[in-house]
Structures are given as C-alpha cells and as structure tokens.
Amino acid sequence: MINVVLIEDDLMVQEVNRKFVEKIDGFSVAGIASNGMEGMRVIRDIQPDLVIMDMYMPEQDGLKTLRQIRSEGMDIDLIAVTAASDMDTVRGFLQNGAFDYIMKPFKFERIEQALLKYKTYHQKKEKSVRLNQAELDQFLHQHHFDSSDITALKTSDEVPKGLNTVTLGKIISFLDEQSEAVSAEDVAEGIGLARVTARRYLDHLEKIGKITIHITYGGVGRPVNRYKLKVRNLAPE
C-alpha cells in the first residue's frame, strides 16, 4: 500500500482529492494537513511514500514546503495539484523533484494517470530493479509530451467524451515503439493506466482505423486481443 499525505487548505478540495486517491487501488490517505507548516509535522510523523500538495496556502506555501522536505533529506515523492500556472512555480516544483504537476481544475482521469504511473515507478524503486532506456524515458519525459505534435490524430478524428488527447497520444507512441502486436494489459503497464482504461482507448483507435486487432489463442482460457498500429511512425519523433 502506498501511503499518501494530502496538503490542501480548501476543505472541499481536500475531500475531493481524498476520494480520488482512495478510489485507485493500492493507495491510502494516511494524513491530511491544511498548510505547509502543519504538513511538515504530519510528514515527519507519518513518513509517507507520496505527498500531494497545493501551492497557495496560508503560513507556508507548497514550494517552500517541498524545499524543506528536500533540505531535510526525506525520501518522499511529491505531486503538485494546484491552480498555479506560471512557469516560475512549475519550474520550481520540477527542479525540486516533483514527480508530476497537475493544474486545477482537473478531472479524475488526470490524477488517476499520475498515480498509476507513480505506482509503477514506486514498485520498481522498492525492488531496486534496473531500468531500460524506454522505461527511464517514460519517467523522465512524463511532463513533456505535446499532444499538438501527434500527426496521427487528424482534426476530423474527434476524441470521444471521457478520453484524453494526451493519453491517446501516449498510447500511439507506445504502440509505435512495439515491433509486435501487444495486449491491452501490455499497453496499460507500459503507459501506467488501468487495463479497462487502456482498453477504451484501444477500442477508439480500432474504431477510427488507426490499429488492427490480432487474436491469439493459448492452451488455456479465453483468446487474447493484441493491437498493432496499421502504419508505423505515427507518433512524434
């Protein structure tokens, strides 16, 4: 179980964030604080794996709190969830090791995406496994994917309600890197999504003609659908 501390001064947002986090399997909210100073006390007491924190708070803001976490040498990861959109604040969080940066208002799918990716990272970190270049690139470049560069997505291809263009582009990029057809489970693990979510995106890509489905039959159980891009190099260079 990944223990999370929420630091957020708005009580309504606190509750929304708590429900979102605990909706995702493998995460538990171990503590909540309303400002940075209180948050540091909770963090020292609980020693969580992950902190989800706002920027604008009374007494001590989020960036100062993150710098304090780093100065005390705590091995704790952080995701910023804030309305702050200026580059100085974004850069400050990222330079101090924030795992992700989510701008308010946001939908559940965005925080789900961040937490599932963090879960994959956390599991690898706990096992002290070696990463290959592709896995490392997924972590290092998670903030820099530009959906406007997805040449495969024409303006006529409307993304259905409930699907995210950036996530769709990441799936296209992942498929473009594969030499063989892959399953929905492979895609989910590679991107950091729930399998049912990955399947929804794959169904959409199949519907608009971007991928083909290859059915494989094993000795036991149901046949497995595997997916492959119809044309390689659809994703950005």
C-alpha positions in Angstrom: 0.0 0.0 0.0 1.3 3.4 -1.0 0.7 5.9 1.9 -0.2 9.4 0.9 -0.3 12.7 2.7 -2.6 15.4 1.3 -1.7 19.1 2.0 -4.5 21.4 0.9 -6.1 24.4 2.6 -9.5 24.1 0.8 -11.6 21.6 2.8 -13.8 20.8 -0.2 -10.8 20.1 -2.4 -9.3 18.1 0.4 -12.2 15.8 0.4 -12.3 15.5 -3.4 -8.6 14.7 -3.5 -9.0 12.1 -0.8 -11.8 10.3 -2.6 -9.9 10.4 -5.9 -6.8 8.9 -4.3 -8.6 6.2 -2.4 -10.6 5.3 -5.5 -7.3 4.0 -7.0 -6.2 0.5 -5.9 -3.0 0.5 -3.9 -3.2 4.0 -2.4 -4.3 5.1 1.1 -4.5 8.6 2.5 -2.6 8.4 5.8 -2.7 12.0 6.7 -4.2 15.4 5.8 -2.9 18.9 6.5 -4.2 22.4 5.7 -0.9 24.3 5.2 2.8 23.6 4.7 3.8 24.0 8.4 1.2 21.6 9.5 2.0 19.4 6.6 5.7 19.1 7.6 4.6 17.9 11.1 2.4 15.3 9.5 5.1 14.2 7.1 7.7 13.8 9.9 5.2 11.8 11.9 3.9 9.5 9.2 6.9 9.3 6.7 4.6 8.7 3.7 5.7 7.5 0.3 3.9 10.3 -1.5 2.7 13.9 -0.8 0.0 15.5 -2.9 0.2 19.2 -2.3 -1.2 22.6 -3.2 0.9 25.7 -3.9 -1.1 28.6 -2.4 -1.7 28.0 1.3 -1.6 30.2 4.4 1.5 30.2 6.7 3.7 28.2 4.3 3.2 27.6 0.6 3.8 24.4 -1.3 7.1 25.3 -2.9 8.7 26.3 0.4 7.4 23.1 1.9 8.9 21.0 -0.9 12.2 22.7 -0.5 12.1 21.9 3.2 11.3 18.2 2.5 14.4 18.1 0.3 16.6 20.0 2.7 15.8 17.5 5.5 16.8 14.7 3.2 13.5 12.8 3.2 13.0 10.1 0.7 9.5 11.2 -0.2 7.9 11.8 -3.6 5.5 14.7 -4.4 2.8 15.5 -6.9 1.7 19.2 -7.1 -2.0 19.7 -7.5 -2.5 23.5 -7.8 -4.0 26.4 -9.7 -0.6 27.9 -10.1 0.2 28.0 -13.8 3.1 30.4 -14.0 6.4 29.0 -15.3 8.4 30.0 -12.3 6.3 28.0 -10.0 6.1 25.0 -12.4 9.9 25.1 -12.8 10.4 25.4 -9.0 8.4 22.3 -8.3 10.1 20.3 -11.1 13.6 21.4 -10.2 13.0 20.2 -6.7 12.0 16.8 -7.8 8.2 16.9 -8.1 7.0 13.6 -9.8 4.1 15.4 -11.6 2.3 18.7 -11.8 -1.5 18.8 -12.1 -3.3 22.1 -12.7 -6.7 22.8 -11.2 -9.4 22.3 -12.2 -8.7 18.7 -13.2 -10.6 15.5 -13.9 -10.3 12.2 -12.1 -8.6 10.7 -15.2 -5.6 13.1 -14.9 -4.8 12.2 -11.3 -5.5 8.5 -12.0 -2.9 8.7 -14.8 -0.4 10.3 -12.5 -0.9 7.9 -9.6 -0.8 4.8 -11.8 2.4 6.0 -13.3 3.7 6.7 -9.8 2.6 3.2 -8.7 4.7 1.6 -11.4 7.7 3.8 -10.5 7.3 3.1 -6.8 7.2 -0.7 -7.4 10.4 -0.6 -9.4 12.0 1.7 -6.8 11.1 -0.6 -4.0 12.5 -3.7 -5.8 15.7 -1.7 -6.8 15.4 -3.1 -10.3 17.4 -1.9 -13.2 15.6 0.2 -15.8 16.0 0.0 -19.5 16.1 3.2 -21.6 12.5 3.0 -22.6 11.3 2.7 -19.0 13.6 5.6 -17.9 12.3 7.8 -20.7 8.7 7.2 -19.6 9.6 8.6 -16.2 11.9 11.4 -17.3 9.7 12.7 -20.1 6.3 12.4 -18.5 5.8 16.2 -18.4 7.0 16.9 -21.9 4.5 15.1 -24.2 2.9 17.6 -26.6 -0.4 16.4 -27.9 -0.3 19.0 -30.7 2.6 17.0 -32.2 0.6 13.9 -32.7 0.4 13.9 -36.5 -1.7 10.7 -36.4 -4.6 12.5 -34.9 -6.3 14.5 -37.6 -8.7 17.2 -36.7 -11.5 15.2 -38.1 -10.9 12.4 -35.6 -12.9 13.6 -32.7 -11.8 12.2 -29.3 -14.9 10.9 -27.6 -16.0 12.3 -24.3 -14.1 10.7 -21.4 -10.9 10.2 -23.4 -7.9 12.5 -23.2 -5.9 13.5 -26.2 -2.6 13.5 -24.4 -3.2 9.9 -23.1 -4.3 8.9 -26.6 -1.1 10.2 -28.0 1.0 8.4 -25.4 -0.7 5.1 -26.4 0.0 5.8 -30.0 3.7 6.5 -29.1 3.9 3.3 -27.1 2.4 1.2 -29.9 4.7 2.8 -32.4 7.7 1.6 -30.4 6.5 -2.1 -30.4 7.7 -4.4 -33.2 4.9 -6.9 -32.4 1.2 -6.7 -31.5 0.6 -6.1 -27.8 -2.3 -6.8 -25.4 -4.3 -4.2 -23.6 -2.5 -5.3 -20.4 0.9 -4.6 -22.0 -0.4 -1.1 -23.0 -1.8 -0.4 -19.5 1.5 -1.4 -17.9 3.6 0.5 -20.4 1.7 3.7 -20.0 0.7 3.5 -16.4 -3.1 3.1 -16.8 -5.8 0.8 -15.6 -6.3 -2.1 -18.1 -10.0 -1.1 -18.5 -8.9 2.4 -19.3 -6.3 1.3 -21.9 -9.0 -0.9 -23.5 -11.3 2.1 -24.0 -8.5 4.0 -25.8 -7.6 0.9 -27.9 -11.3 0.4 -28.9 -11.4 4.0 -30.1 -8.2 3.7 -32.1 -9.5 0.5 -33.7 -12.8 2.2 -34.5 -11.1 5.1 -36.3 -8.9 2.7 -38.2 -5.5 3.5 -36.6 -4.8 0.0 -35.3 -5.5 -3.6 -36.2 -6.5 -6.4 -33.8 -4.7 -9.8 -33.8 -6.4 -12.6 -31.9 -4.1 -15.1 -30.2 -5.2 -18.4 -28.8 -3.5 -20.1 -25.9 -3.9 -23.5 -24.5 -6.0 -22.3 -21.5 -8.5 -19.5 -21.1 -10.1 -17.0 -23.5 -8.3 -15.7 -26.6 -6.3 -12.5 -26.2 -6.7 -9.5 -28.4 -3.4 -7.9 -29.4 -3.1 -4.5 -31.0 -0.7 -3.1 -33.6 -0.6 0.2 -35.5 -1.6 -0.1 -39.1 1.1 2.3 -40.1 4.3 2.7 -38.1 5.9 6.1 -37.2 2.5 7.8 -36.5 3.9 9.2 -33.2 6.1 12.3 -32.9 9.8 11.8 -33.4 
